[in-house]
Amino acid sequence: MASVTQPPASFTGNLASKPTASDILRSSSNGACGVPLRSLGRSQLGAKRRDFTISAKVRKVKKHEYPWPEDPDLDVKGGVLSHLSPFKPLREKPKPVTLDFEKPLMDLQKKIIDVQKMANETGLDFSDQIISLENKYQQALKDLYTHLTPIQRVNIARHPNRPTFLDHVFNITEKFVELHGDRAGYDDPAVVTGLGTINGRSYMFMGQQKGRNTKENIQRNFGMPTPHGYRKALRMMHYADHHGFPIVTFIDTPGAYADLKSEELGQGEAIAQNLRTMFGLKVPIVSIVMGEGGSGGALAIGCANKLLMLENAVFYVASPEACAAILWKTAKASPKAAEKLKITATELTKLQICDGVIPEPLGGAHADSYWTSQQIKTAIIESMDELTKMDTETLLKHRAQKFRKLGGFQEGIPIDPKRKVNMKKKEEPIIPISMTSEVELRDEVEKLKQQILEASKSSSGSADTGLKGMIEKLKIELDYEYDKAAKSLGMEEKIMMVREEIAKARNVNDQLAHPAALQEKIEHLMEEFQRNLPTAPNYSSLSYKLDTLKELSNSLNPSKKSTTKDELKIEINKRFNEFVDRPEIKQKIETLKSEIAKSDVDASPELQRKIAQLSAELDSEFKDVLNSLGLQVVSSDRAAKAKVDAFHEEVTMIIDDFVNSSDLKEKIEVLKAEVAKAGDTPDEESKSKIEALAAEVKQVIKEAVSSKELKEKHEKLVAEILEDNEDDDSEVDESAVNVDLHVNRSFV
């Protein structure tokens, strides 16, 4: 048989300088002891022996200092904990996530960025505009986050950038060592446990850990623990109870992981074991709900002496989406479900399930996680200081009693008012508003006017209280009258639809999203309502009350003092009421009313003649009453009105010329500046200056309108009107004093 010859092997690099063949293989374990190949067996083939060597380079690794470095560098970012924990800061900053209800804020933020960019590009100073926009943004943010709905708080609790358990732990502890494993074959990453110190005191921390990005969420199973996680927490509870460490638990889970494997491993049994064990632990327990606390998965580490919640955290037995799907057969009803479930921190505090609310910054905990962690730290220290003063027996009773009293009611004991408001409210019957008749209202208004007149004469403000009460009464009755008119005109549904559109269109700044379109719709609706209002059955009553309200509101204005004109109006109304209440006048009116009622729809010529005759008699008699007051009643024909209007325009032009003159205009500008400078609450010096300037302006205008030429024109106009009135005195015309038998009478 021919012999087989093996060619020599060639090497490069480190092996090129070594022999090409060898019997000896150096061991990598000691690097010195050689092992001859012949001792391992020699090939039976007639191959030529070659010597060769194999070398390996061991990489040097930094020695892991555990548990703490001997000489830690305090300047290292993250402090001592950065040496130990695998939980490191993210290399990339999390992308900002905007919730649906926060989108209006983004518009303001975009404007701020655009203005800042424009300032950088142009080099112009836009600091005032930027400050104004930032103030608007802060105010809008405050308004939004102080009036959050329950479903909005649920969305904040689920925010992807919300701080996790380990974020808070590293912010509040000086030292923290994570402890792993349930000693049953698995270390659940969704539950993190460990020992840490706060102000030198050791605590056992345990909590549900969510991920900060998709990769971490998959690793942490989205914060949903398996039975191994609860058993790991149970092991640490026994450990803390044995060594006397107070326990602090952090809750942030949508619920226990409900897959087939977890059920096979005893998910329910693991939770039940935790519930039973926590009620028997002899150390203080404080639980903090920092996100969402879902069902038994949250309660498994939440049986504590004190349960605290972050301001935007939620704690529920079923998620709003699940509740809505069960009760309303659709997840779209989740906002309604969130409101009915009472799952927010404020509502649970009223129900005495939560023992305290930890504040969050505006924008949620993710807006300033460190500040939120410090608030949690303060709450833990305060709660532990209170609980550590209790002895073991008192501590156990305190924990048991907290859960025993939930939902308990005893017959015969008055219900606490704080709990009464959370019960289902009974539908109260709608009590109709007792409307005041027009006659009674007129009498009340006249009495009030008389009191106001007497009070103004005696410099006493005692009538103000009655005046304000009457104004409020009229406002309530006017609302009722307008509602009644809208119903009778069939416009109630249209008005309600427009109101709903306005409510939906409002944003966080209380501004309309589409003001032009809505304004046009509102104006069209108001125009239609005003056009049809005179046809409403209650129009006469409504118009009288509206006019009365305007007059009383003007009387309430302290700057408007009573004048001779006001006194004259009150006196005329008083005389008119006395005139109408005369027995003979009442008899004539009632007789004519009865004849009108007995007649057909179209009155006969005889009846019309009687109405005209009675109207003329009443006009004549009431003129005598007015003449006794020194008043002259003139007919309001068009020619006289045109003359008066022309004279009025002439006087207005003269006043305008004087106002636009340089001297008077300067004084008016000075007066405006003083009024603006004084503001709403001027001091005595400002008041005196304003009054002096106003008196000067009035005096100049008075001199302008008191010219001899204007006086002569005024006297001539009065004489012409009186002469025309004497010529037409025999004719029955529409007088300035007109008596109508069907409507309320008032000269105000």
Disulfide bonds with the S-S distance in Angstrom:
none
